[in-house]
Amino acid sequence: MRSKEQFREVLAILAMPVMLLAVETGSVLLAVPMNASGYAVFEDPNSLSNPIWFIVMLLAFTAFLLMLIKYQFKRILDWIIRISIFIAYIYVFSGLLGLITSAGYALLVGSIGALAATLLLWKYPEWYVVDILGVLLAAGVASMFGISLEPIPVILLLFLLSVYDALSVYKTKHMLTLAQGVIEGRMPIMVVVPKKEGYSFIRDGVGGSIQPDESGDERPAHNRAAYLMGLGDLIMPSILVTSAAVFVPGGGIGMLSLPAIGALCGSLAGLGILLYAVHSGRPQAGLPPLNGGAICGFLIGWFLMIHYMSP
């Protein structure tokens, strides 16, 4: 029985890199229809001010969400997240449909698909529904930002987000408060990988909470029935993979240039480091290893392309 449980836990751990790989490759594939539909977020993809504006908006939005949690306005928080998800799905579905039909019809059908996906997540947030639609959503969002920013601004963005994530988890710990609110509300802005047979996210949640240990630090309970990963951890390194594929062509395989392959492999290596650290039983900031790995991999791929692929 013990060996069976260990085997299921190994499968759960392996599912994480599979989902990251799915988001990164899906983001690159969506780059063409997103570009054709004009869904770039920023007008100047080379501007270094874009990451700064991104961080400022993120801080403001996070502060607003924390205020809603603090003052028990969780219903409002729930509606804000669902409306945001609905709008994001409109871009994803209409962008895809824009390749095969007119822009107006694509927007109409895409909006219907977005409404159906949002309602499904709302009414039946089982773990496999959350994971499938979460991977699609993460790929679409990463693709929109990947076609909007060249690699240098993306690298700056990923660096700043890594610093912010580390501070918010290890120093201020406000990210733990936000994560707990998301978990308690079964909000579909994460992927859920069950560790136990017969697991139900609707019925069981995650089977634990973030609690203080003897030293006063916060840690997750070890009896959790599932692994969780926020969609942001899937989206951010995927932005660099997509940006490298779009703006730095050369070498590689298909749409993936050497820098894009390097960023992809680096993010997977970073995820491996993160999963190893998670076994300590304490909350871990996901973006430092994920983004750091993606950046290092991109630089290695760029170096190989410049020095060995140039004519």
C-alpha positions as CSV (number, residue, x, y, z in Angstrom):
1,M,0.0,0.0,0.0
2,R,2.8,2.4,0.9
3,S,4.6,1.8,-2.4
4,K,1.3,2.5,-4.3
5,E,1.0,5.8,-2.5
6,Q,4.6,6.7,-3.2
7,F,4.0,5.9,-6.9
8,R,1.0,8.1,-7.1
9,E,2.9,10.9,-5.4
10,V,5.7,10.5,-8.0
11,L,3.1,10.8,-10.8
12,A,1.7,13.9,-9.2
13,I,5.1,15.5,-9.1
14,L,5.8,14.6,-12.8
15,A,2.5,16.1,-13.8
16,M,3.8,19.6,-12.9
17,P,6.5,19.8,-15.6
18,V,4.1,18.2,-18.1
19,M,1.7,21.1,-17.5
20,L,4.4,23.7,-17.7
21,L,5.6,22.2,-20.9
22,A,2.0,22.2,-22.2
23,V,1.6,25.9,-21.4
24,E,4.9,26.8,-23.0
25,T,4.3,25.0,-26.2
26,G,0.7,26.0,-26.3
27,S,1.7,29.7,-25.8
28,V,4.1,29.5,-28.8
29,L,1.5,27.8,-31.0
30,L,-1.1,30.5,-30.0
31,A,1.4,33.3,-30.9
32,V,0.4,33.3,-34.6
33,P,-3.4,33.6,-34.1
34,M,-2.9,36.1,-31.3
35,N,-0.7,38.3,-33.5
36,A,-3.1,38.0,-36.4
37,S,-6.0,39.1,-34.2
38,G,-4.1,42.1,-32.9
39,Y,-4.1,41.0,-29.3
40,A,-0.7,42.5,-28.4
41,V,-0.8,44.1,-24.9
42,F,1.8,46.8,-25.5
43,E,2.3,49.0,-28.6
44,D,6.2,49.1,-28.3
45,P,7.5,45.6,-27.6
46,N,11.0,47.0,-27.0
47,S,10.2,49.6,-24.4
48,L,11.7,48.9,-20.9
49,S,8.9,50.9,-19.3
50,N,6.4,48.2,-20.1
51,P,7.7,45.9,-17.3
52,I,7.6,48.8,-14.8
53,W,3.9,49.5,-15.7
54,F,3.2,45.7,-15.4
55,I,4.7,45.6,-11.8
56,V,2.9,48.8,-10.8
57,M,-0.5,47.4,-11.9
58,L,0.3,44.1,-10.3
59,L,1.1,45.7,-6.9
60,A,-2.1,47.8,-7.1
61,F,-4.3,44.9,-8.0
62,T,-2.7,42.7,-5.3
63,A,-3.2,45.4,-2.6
64,F,-6.9,45.6,-3.7
65,L,-7.4,41.8,-3.4
66,L,-5.7,41.7,0.0
67,M,-8.0,44.5,1.2
68,L,-11.0,42.5,0.1
69,I,-9.7,39.4,1.9
70,K,-8.9,41.4,5.1
71,Y,-12.4,43.0,5.3
72,Q,-14.2,39.7,4.4
73,F,-15.4,40.9,1.0
74,K,-14.7,37.4,-0.5
75,R,-17.8,37.4,-2.6
76,I,-16.6,40.5,-4.4
77,L,-13.2,39.0,-4.8
78,D,-14.8,35.9,-6.3
79,W,-16.7,37.9,-8.8
80,I,-13.6,40.0,-9.8
81,I,-11.6,36.8,-10.5
82,R,-14.4,35.2,-12.5
83,I,-15.0,38.3,-14.6
84,S,-11.2,38.5,-15.2
85,I,-11.1,34.9,-16.2
86,F,-14.1,35.4,-18.6
87,I,-12.4,38.4,-20.3
88,A,-9.2,36.4,-20.7
89,Y,-11.0,33.5,-22.2
90,I,-12.6,35.8,-24.8
91,Y,-9.2,36.7,-26.0
92,V,-8.0,33.1,-26.1
93,F,-11.0,31.6,-27.9
94,S,-11.6,34.5,-30.3
95,G,-7.9,34.6,-31.1
96,L,-8.0,30.9,-32.1
97,L,-11.2,31.3,-34.1
98,G,-9.8,34.4,-35.9
99,L,-7.7,32.1,-38.0
100,I,-10.7,30.4,-39.6
101,T,-13.5,33.0,-39.6
102,S,-14.1,36.7,-39.6
103,A,-13.2,38.9,-36.6
104,G,-16.8,39.7,-35.7
105,Y,-17.9,36.1,-35.8
106,A,-14.8,34.9,-33.9
107,L,-15.5,37.4,-31.2
108,L,-19.1,36.3,-30.9
109,V,-18.3,32.6,-30.8
110,G,-15.3,33.2,-28.6
111,S,-17.4,35.1,-26.1
112,I,-19.9,32.2,-26.0
113,G,-17.0,29.7,-25.4
114,A,-15.5,32.0,-22.7
115,L,-18.9,32.1,-20.9
116,A,-19.2,28.3,-21.1
117,A,-15.7,27.8,-19.7
118,T,-16.2,30.3,-16.9
119,L,-19.5,28.8,-15.9
120,L,-18.0,25.3,-15.9
121,L,-15.2,26.5,-13.6
122,W,-17.8,28.2,-11.4
123,K,-20.3,25.4,-11.2
124,Y,-18.1,22.3,-11.4
125,P,-14.5,23.2,-10.3
126,E,-13.3,19.6,-10.2
127,W,-9.5,19.3,-10.4
128,Y,-9.3,18.0,-14.0
129,V,-11.7,20.8,-15.2
130,V,-9.5,23.4,-13.4
131,D,-6.3,21.9,-14.8
132,I,-7.4,21.6,-18.5
133,L,-9.0,25.1,-18.6
134,G,-6.2,26.5,-16.5
135,V,-3.5,25.3,-18.9
136,L,-5.5,26.8,-21.8
137,L,-5.9,30.1,-20.0
138,A,-2.2,30.2,-19.0
139,A,-1.1,29.5,-22.5
140,G,-3.3,32.2,-23.9
141,V,-2.2,34.9,-21.4
142,A,1.4,34.0,-21.8
143,S,1.0,34.2,-25.6
144,M,-0.5,37.7,-25.5
145,F,2.4,39.0,-23.4
146,G,5.0,37.0,-25.3
147,I,4.0,38.7,-28.6
148,S,3.9,42.1,-26.8
149,L,7.4,42.1,-25.3
150,E,10.8,41.5,-26.8
151,P,13.2,39.3,-24.7
152,I,15.1,42.1,-23.0
153,P,11.9,43.7,-21.4
154,V,10.7,40.2,-20.6
155,I,13.9,39.4,-18.8
156,L,13.6,42.6,-16.8
157,L,10.0,41.7,-16.0
158,L,10.8,38.2,-14.9
159,F,13.7,39.5,-12.7
160,L,11.4,42.1,-11.0
161,L,8.7,39.5,-10.5
162,S,11.1,37.1,-8.9
163,V,12.3,39.7,-6.4
164,Y,8.7,40.6,-5.6
165,D,7.6,37.0,-5.3
166,A,10.5,36.2,-2.9
167,L,9.7,39.2,-0.7
168,S,6.0,38.5,-0.7
169,V,6.5,34.9,0.4
170,Y,9.5,35.1,2.7
171,K,9.4,38.6,4.1
172,T,5.9,40.2,4.1
173,K,4.2,36.9,3.7
174,H,1.2,38.6,2.1
175,M,1.3,36.2,-0.8
176,L,0.5,33.4,1.7
177,T,-2.6,35.3,2.8
178,L,-3.7,35.7,-0.8
179,A,-3.0,32.1,-1.6
180,Q,-5.1,30.9,1.4
181,G,-8.0,33.1,0.3
182,V,-7.8,31.6,-3.2
183,I,-7.7,28.0,-1.9
184,E,-10.6,28.5,0.5
185,G,-12.7,30.0,-2.2
186,R,-11.9,27.2,-4.7
187,M,-10.9,29.9,-7.1
188,P,-9.7,28.5,-10.5
189,I,-6.5,30.4,-10.8
190,M,-4.2,27.5,-10.1
191,V,-3.7,23.9,-11.2
192,V,-4.4,21.1,-8.8
193,V,-2.7,17.7,-8.9
194,P,-4.2,15.0,-6.6
195,K,-1.9,12.8,-4.6
196,K,-4.5,10.4,-3.5
197,E,-6.9,8.0,-5.3
198,G,-10.5,9.2,-5.4
199,Y,-9.6,12.8,-4.7
200,S,-12.1,15.5,-5.4
201,F,-11.2,19.2,-5.3
202,I,-14.9,20.1,-4.8
203,R,-15.3,17.8,-1.8
204,D,-11.8,17.7,-0.3
205,G,-10.1,21.0,-1.1
206,V,-6.4,20.5,-0.5
207,G,-6.8,18.8,2.9
208,G,-4.7,21.3,4.8
209,S,-4.0,25.0,5.5
210,I,-1.1,27.3,5.9
211,Q,-0.3,27.4,9.6
212,P,2.5,28.8,11.8
213,D,5.1,26.4,13.1
214,E,7.0,26.6,16.4
215,S,9.4,29.3,15.1
216,G,6.5,31.5,14.0
217,D,7.0,31.0,10.3
218,E,4.1,29.8,8.2
219,R,4.2,26.4,6.6
220,P,1.7,24.2,4.7
221,A,0.2,21.2,6.5
222,H,1.8,17.9,5.4
223,N,-1.6,16.2,5.1
224,R,-2.6,18.0,1.9
225,A,-4.3,15.7,-0.6
226,A,-3.0,17.6,-3.7
227,Y,-0.2,19.7,-5.0
228,L,-1.0,23.3,-6.1
229,M,0.7,25.6,-8.5
230,G,-0.5,29.1,-9.3
231,L,-1.2,30.0,-12.9
232,G,1.3,32.8,-12.6
233,D,4.1,30.2,-12.1
234,L,3.1,28.7,-15.4
235,I,2.6,31.9,-17.3
236,M,5.7,33.9,-16.4
237,P,8.5,31.7,-17.8
238,S,6.2,30.9,-20.8
239,I,6.2,34.6,-21.7
240,L,10.0,34.4,-22.3
241,V,9.7,31.2,-24.3
242,T,7.1,32.8,-26.6
243,S,9.0,36.1,-26.9
244,A,12.2,34.2,-27.8
245,A,10.3,32.2,-30.4
246,V,8.7,35.3,-31.9
247,F,11.5,37.9,-31.8
248,V,14.7,35.8,-31.9
249,P,14.3,33.3,-34.7
250,G,17.2,31.1,-35.5
251,G,18.2,27.4,-35.3
252,G,16.1,25.3,-33.0
253,I,13.1,23.1,-34.0
254,G,10.1,24.5,-35.9
255,M,8.8,27.7,-34.3
256,L,11.2,27.2,-31.3
257,S,14.5,29.0,-31.8
258,L,17.5,28.0,-29.8
259,P,16.9,30.8,-27.2
260,A,13.3,29.6,-26.9
261,I,14.4,26.0,-26.4
262,G,17.0,27.2,-23.9
263,A,14.3,29.2,-21.9
264,L,11.9,26.2,-22.0
265,C,14.6,23.7,-20.7
266,G,15.8,26.2,-18.1
267,S,12.3,26.7,-16.8
268,L,11.8,23.0,-16.5
269,A,15.1,22.7,-14.6
270,G,14.0,25.6,-12.3
271,L,10.8,23.7,-11.7
272,G,12.8,20.7,-10.7
273,I,14.6,22.8,-8.1
274,L,11.3,24.2,-6.9
275,L,9.7,20.8,-6.5
276,Y,12.7,19.6,-4.5
277,A,12.5,22.6,-2.2
278,V,8.7,22.0,-1.7
279,H,9.6,18.8,0.1
280,S,10.9,20.9,3.0
281,G,7.3,21.4,4.0
282,R,7.5,25.2,3.9
283,P,5.9,27.6,1.3
284,Q,8.2,28.3,-1.6
285,A,8.4,31.3,-3.9
286,G,7.9,29.7,-7.3
287,L,9.1,32.5,-9.6
288,P,12.8,32.8,-8.5
289,P,13.7,29.3,-9.7
290,L,11.3,29.2,-12.6
291,N,12.1,32.7,-14.0
292,G,15.8,32.3,-13.1
293,G,16.0,29.0,-15.0
294,A,14.2,30.4,-18.0
295,I,16.5,33.5,-18.1
296,C,19.7,31.3,-17.8
297,G,18.4,28.9,-20.5
298,F,17.6,31.8,-22.8
299,L,21.1,33.3,-22.5
300,I,22.7,29.9,-23.1
301,G,20.5,29.4,-26.2
302,W,21.3,32.9,-27.4
303,F,25.0,32.3,-26.9
304,L,24.9,29.0,-28.9
305,M,22.9,30.7,-31.7
306,I,25.3,33.6,-32.0
307,H,28.5,31.6,-31.9
308,Y,27.6,28.3,-33.6
309,M,24.7,29.0,-35.9
310,S,25.9,32.2,-37.5
311,P,27.1,31.9,-41.1
